[in-house]
Amino acid sequence: MSLGVERPAEAATPAEAATPDEAATPAEAASLADGPPVVDRLPEAGAWLHRHLLDVDGLSWPDVELVLRTTDAMREVLARPIAKVPALRGTNVTILFYEASTRTRVSFEIAARNLSADVTNIAVATSSVTKGESLIDTVKTVEALGARILVIRHPVSGAPYLAARHFSGHVLNGGDGWHAHPTQALLDLYTMRATLAGAMPDAPVRGGRFLSGRKVVILGDVLHSRVARSNVWTLTAAGADLWLCGPATLLRGFEAWARAGAGGAADRRFTATSDLAAALRDADVVMALRIQQERMAGGMLPSLREYAARFGLTAERLEEAKPDAFVLHPGPMNEGVEIAPDVAAGPRSVITDQVTNGVAVRMALLYLLAGSPGGEMTLGA
């Protein structure tokens, strides 16, 4: 289901014409080129030129690299005795979730507080939404109450785009319908980068398309997964040999997208298959996806037991992957269905790292958005 919000054609932005390093001052450029930026104050004008973050498909690779470098800086902040910087002091961040969430909602709240922002967390179940208030009216209300950054999750695809049309500040998509989950895709990418760097300290993978030559498998309910859709953009941009795997009923439409490639680019094609053994063979990274029963129409799976028997990620099946392959899961997990408990908690799992990195990535994005241009909103900018 969609709100019917037409997404505009993506025009080239200044961030795509020049790297963030070129837009910064010489001192800032050196900092950005050699390591993470200083984050105790907002970035210099021109470092980040996107007003909203509604999806990752409008980000250039230099944009993604800037997010990763800024996340490095936020990880350093989180390691301090007092994990706080004053960068967003006086900025109101409103978190508006129309769906149940633990990891994403709480990590956004922690991220905003770590940046010294004033945080308003709206529980939709006890808000005027239950009395029939529209999304537009809610957005206008929170803006009138002082919100400058709006983090929104909504069960309908396109809702953050509608919110962005009526909000004069910055909108950050916390997940909409089946469509997109940009912060999850970026934290997944960061976790892969950090894990690969930790596994090869003498050959760091910083900079460049660091997943080139790496086989990354996303396994499970791809059809209903906004996580998978956003990861297609970030992982192919990072150069991964990407494989999407699951029952044929949960891959509908992805075969054609795989042949065309992300953005229609021939060098960003990926593979969609129901052959589990072929997908896992020599994989470097495996991400299991939750079976989303709340979004699934009848008849797509014979049963959860049947799915677990045929596609569940077990230790035995993981033996098809490389010996140093590691496992991710965006959560929440149905242990014993899409992933075995001993795999989820095993030595190959970096699932808890994903949760920790989620705070740092969301700190980075809130920080970058707070320093981005204001004025009249241009969707897609």
C-alpha positions in Angstrom: 0.0 0.0 0.0 1.2 3.5 -0.8 0.2 7.0 0.1 0.4 7.9 -3.5 3.2 10.3 -3.0 5.1 10.5 -6.3 8.8 10.4 -5.8 10.6 13.0 -7.9 13.3 12.2 -10.4 16.6 12.3 -8.6 18.6 15.2 -9.9 22.3 15.5 -9.4 23.0 17.4 -6.2 26.2 19.4 -5.4 27.2 16.5 -3.2 27.3 14.2 -6.3 29.3 16.7 -8.3 32.0 17.2 -5.7 33.1 15.1 -2.8 32.5 16.4 0.8 36.3 17.0 1.0 36.1 19.5 -1.8 33.2 21.3 -0.2 35.0 21.8 3.1 37.7 24.2 4.1 41.3 23.1 3.7 41.6 22.2 7.4 38.3 20.3 7.3 39.3 18.6 4.0 42.5 17.2 5.6 40.5 16.0 8.6 37.9 14.3 6.4 40.5 12.7 4.1 42.7 11.3 6.9 40.2 10.3 9.5 37.0 11.0 11.3 35.9 14.7 11.6 35.7 16.6 14.9 32.1 16.4 16.1 32.0 18.6 19.2 30.5 21.3 16.9 28.4 21.2 13.8 30.1 20.5 10.5 31.3 23.3 8.2 28.7 24.5 5.7 28.8 22.4 2.6 30.0 19.2 4.3 26.5 17.6 3.9 24.0 19.0 1.4 21.0 16.8 1.9 18.2 18.4 3.8 16.4 15.1 4.6 17.4 11.4 4.7 14.4 9.6 3.2 16.3 6.7 1.5 19.9 5.9 0.6 19.2 5.8 -3.2 19.9 9.6 -3.4 23.3 9.4 -1.7 26.5 9.5 -3.7 29.4 7.2 -2.6 31.3 10.3 -1.1 28.1 10.9 0.9 28.2 7.3 2.3 31.9 7.6 3.0 31.2 10.8 5.0 28.6 9.0 7.0 31.1 6.2 7.8 33.9 8.6 8.8 31.5 10.6 11.0 30.3 7.3 12.6 34.0 6.6 13.4 34.0 9.9 15.3 30.8 9.0 17.1 32.2 5.6 18.1 35.0 7.5 19.8 32.5 9.7 21.6 30.7 6.5 22.8 34.0 5.2 24.2 34.4 8.3 26.4 33.7 8.2 30.2 30.9 10.7 29.5 29.5 9.8 26.0 28.2 13.2 25.1 29.0 16.2 22.9 27.2 19.5 22.8 26.7 19.6 19.0 22.9 19.6 19.0 22.4 21.6 22.2 19.1 23.5 21.9 17.9 21.4 18.9 14.6 19.6 19.3 14.5 16.1 17.9 11.0 14.6 17.8 10.7 10.8 17.4 7.4 9.8 15.8 6.9 6.1 15.4 3.6 4.7 14.1 4.9 1.1 14.4 6.2 -0.9 17.4 10.0 -0.7 17.7 12.6 -1.3 20.3 16.1 -1.1 18.7 15.5 1.7 16.2 13.4 3.9 18.4 15.6 3.6 21.5 18.8 4.0 19.5 17.5 7.2 18.0 16.6 8.5 21.4 20.0 7.6 22.8 21.8 9.1 19.8 19.9 12.4 20.1 20.6 12.6 23.8 24.3 11.9 23.3 24.4 14.9 21.0 22.7 17.0 23.8 19.5 17.5 21.8 16.1 18.0 23.4 14.2 14.8 22.7 10.4 14.4 22.3 9.3 10.9 22.0 5.7 10.6 20.8 3.7 7.4 21.5 1.3 7.3 18.7 -1.0 4.9 20.6 -1.7 7.6 23.2 -1.6 10.6 20.8 -4.3 12.4 18.8 -3.7 10.0 16.0 -6.1 7.6 17.7 -8.8 10.3 17.4 -8.3 10.6 13.7 -5.6 13.2 13.3 -3.9 13.0 9.9 -0.2 12.6 9.4 0.0 16.1 8.0 -1.7 17.6 11.0 0.6 15.7 13.3 3.7 16.9 11.5 2.4 20.5 11.6 1.7 20.2 15.3 5.1 18.9 16.3 6.7 21.6 14.2 4.6 24.3 16.0 5.9 22.7 19.3 9.5 23.4 18.2 10.6 20.2 16.4 13.6 20.9 14.1 14.4 17.2 13.2 11.6 14.7 12.8 12.4 11.0 12.9 9.5 9.1 11.6 8.5 5.4 11.1 5.3 4.6 9.4 3.7 1.3 8.1 2.8 3.0 4.8 5.4 3.4 2.1 6.0 7.0 1.2 4.8 8.5 4.5 8.2 10.2 5.3 8.1 11.9 1.8 4.6 13.3 2.6 5.9 14.5 6.0 8.9 16.2 4.3 6.5 18.2 2.1 4.9 19.8 5.2 7.9 20.1 7.6 10.3 23.0 7.4 13.1 21.2 9.3 14.8 17.9 8.6 13.0 14.5 8.2 14.9 11.3 8.8 13.1 8.1 7.7 13.2 5.4 10.5 11.5 2.9 8.2 8.4 3.1 5.9 6.3 0.1 4.9 8.2 -2.2 2.6 10.0 0.7 1.0 13.2 1.8 2.9 15.2 1.7 6.1 18.2 4.0 5.3 19.7 4.0 8.8 19.6 0.2 9.1 21.4 -0.1 5.7 24.1 2.3 6.7 24.7 0.7 10.1 24.8 -2.7 8.4 27.4 -1.3 6.0 29.4 0.2 8.8 29.3 -3.1 10.8 30.7 -4.9 7.8 33.4 -2.3 7.3 34.4 -2.4 11.0 34.3 -6.2 11.2 36.5 -6.6 8.1 38.9 -4.0 9.4 39.2 -5.9 12.7 39.7 -9.2 11.0 42.6 -7.7 8.9 44.4 -5.1 11.0 47.4 -5.2 8.8 45.4 -4.6 5.7 42.7 -2.0 6.6 39.7 -1.7 4.4 39.1 2.0 4.9 38.3 4.1 1.9 37.2 3.0 -1.5 34.5 0.4 -2.3 35.7 -1.8 0.4 33.3 -4.7 -0.3 34.8 -5.3 -3.8 35.3 -9.0 -4.3 33.3 -9.8 -1.1 30.2 -12.0 -1.4 27.3 -10.7 0.8 24.1 -12.8 1.2 20.8 -11.5 2.4 18.6 -14.5 3.3 14.9 -14.6 4.1 11.8 -12.6 3.6 13.2 -10.2 1.0 9.8 -9.3 -0.5 8.5 -7.6 2.6 11.9 -6.2 3.8 12.6 -2.5 3.6 16.0 -3.4 5.1 16.8 -5.5 2.0 15.7 -2.8 -0.4 17.9 -0.2 1.2 20.8 -2.6 1.5 20.7 -3.3 -2.2 21.7 0.3 -2.8 24.4 0.6 -0.2 26.0 -2.9 -0.7 26.2 -2.6 -4.5 27.6 0.9 -4.1 30.3 -0.6 -1.9 31.2 -3.1 -4.6 29.7 -6.2 -3.0 28.9 -9.4 -4.9 25.3 -9.3 -3.5 23.0 -12.3 -3.4 19.4 -12.2 -2.3 18.0 -15.7 -1.3 14.7 -17.0 -0.2 11.6 -18.9 -1.3 10.5 -17.9 -4.8 7.3 -16.4 -3.4 9.4 -14.0 -1.3 11.6 -12.9 -4.2 8.9 -11.7 -6.6 10.1 -8.7 -8.6 13.7 -8.9 -7.4 14.9 -11.1 -10.3 14.1 -8.2 -12.7 15.8 -5.7 -10.5 18.8 -7.9 -10.1 19.2 -8.1 -13.9 18.8 -4.3 -14.3 21.1 -3.5 -11.4 20.6 -0.8 -8.7 19.7 2.4 -10.4 19.8 0.6 -13.7 23.6 0.4 -13.6 25.2 -2.6 -15.2 28.1 -2.6 -12.7 25.6 -2.8 -9.8 23.8 -5.9 -10.7 23.2 -8.6 -8.1 21.8 -12.2 -7.9 18.3 -13.3 -6.7 18.0 -17.0 -6.2 16.1 -19.7 -4.2 19.2 -22.0 -4.4 20.4 -21.7 -0.7 23.5 -23.8 -1.2 24.7 -21.7 -4.2 24.0 -18.5 -2.3 25.9 -19.5 0.8 28.8 -21.1 -1.0 32.0 -19.0 -0.2 30.0 -16.2 1.3 31.9 -13.6 3.3 28.9 -12.1 5.0 25.4 -13.6 5.6 22.5 -11.5 6.8 19.3 -13.3 7.9 16.0 -11.5 7.7 13.0 -11.9 9.9 9.9 -13.6 8.5 7.4 -10.7 8.7 4.2 -12.4 9.5 2.4 -9.1 10.1 2.9 -8.1 6.5 2.5 -11.4 4.8 -0.6 -12.4 2.9 -1.8 -16.0 3.0 -0.2 -18.7 1.0 3.3 -17.4 0.7 4.8 -20.1 2.9 3.4 -23.5 3.8 4.4 -22.9 7.4 7.1 -21.5 9.6 8.3 -25.0 10.3 8.7 -25.6 6.5 10.6 -22.4 6.1 13.0 -23.2 8.9 13.6 -26.6 7.5 14.4 -25.3 4.0 15.9 -21.8 4.5 16.7 -21.4 8.2 20.3 -20.3 8.8 21.9 -23.2 10.8 25.5 -23.9 11.8 25.5 -26.7 9.3 24.4 -24.6 6.4 26.8 -21.8 7.4 29.6 -24.3 6.8 29.1 -23.5 3.1 30.4 -20.0 3.7 34.0 -19.1 4.2 35.5 -20.0 7.5 35.8 -16.4 8.6 32.3 -15.4 7.4 30.2 -13.5 9.8 26.5 -13.2 10.5 24.2 -10.2 10.8 20.5 -9.8 11.5 18.6 -6.5 11.6 16.3 -7.7 14.4 14.0 -8.6 16.0 14.9 -12.2 15.6 12.6 -15.3 15.4 15.2 -17.7 16.7 14.6 -21.2 15.4 12.8 -19.9 12.3 15.1 -17.7 10.1 18.2 -18.2 12.3 19.2 -21.0 14.7 19.9 -19.8 18.3 23.4 -21.2 18.3 24.2 -19.1 15.1 22.6 -16.0 16.5 24.7 -16.2 19.7 27.7 -18.0 18.1 31.3 -16.7 17.5 30.4 -15.7 13.9 27.6 -13.4 15.0 28.1 -9.6 15.0 24.4 -8.9 15.7 25.1 -7.1 19.0 27.7 -5.0 17.2 25.0 -3.9 14.8 22.9 -2.6 17.7 25.9 -0.7 19.2 26.8 0.7 15.8 23.2 1.7 15.3 23.6 4.4 17.9 26.8 5.7 16.4 25.4 5.8 12.8 22.2 7.6 14.0 24.3 10.1 15.9 26.3 10.7 12.7 23.2 11.2 10.6 21.4 13.5 13.1 24.7 15.5 13.4 25.0 15.8 9.6 21.4 16.7 9.1 21.5 19.4 11.8 24.3 21.1 9.9 22.7 20.8 6.5 21.0 23.7 4.6 17.7 25.1 5.7 15.2 27.4 4.0 12.4 26.2 1.7 12.4 22.5 1.4 13.3 20.8 -1.9 12.3 17.2 -1.9 15.3 15.0 -2.7 17.9 17.6 -1.8 
